[in-house]
Amino acid sequence: WVQFPPACRVLDVGTGGGLPGIPMAICYPQAQFTLIDSIGKKVAVVQDLADQLELKNVEAVQARAETVHRKFDFITGRAVKNLPEFFGWIKGNLNRKERHSIPNGVLYWKGGEISEELEALGSRPCKTLYLEAMLNDSYFEQKYILHFAVSDVLHSKEE
């Protein structure tokens, strides 16, 4: 569905135990991944995982999203915060240059009912991946990956 070319930069906000950043770094060794979390113990575990797996394309950083001042082609999060607030944190970190198989933007992993949150956001994802259908597993019912282009993020409503 997405291909990250060499030097693609991805920020994983609220990485926790390294999801989805570590698996993505394994699948896309040509891309560069910065995995952030505000909790130092989680960051230490993620860096240890990256070191043990010899992932040279992973940097684990203890930081809050609002304090990161670098540009990324894609920003991912997994149920970190409601989407309007999340977009407010990261909108200044998105690189507007388009050079990928899908538009630069946010890849957000979300579960449950999403219609109210999308309405509050004032924006719709340009693509919704329904994980239950993709993985053919009912465990993933109402679990999605939402892709928002940079323009959707920049023009969204903030809480």
Disulfide bonds with the S-S distance in Angstrom:
none
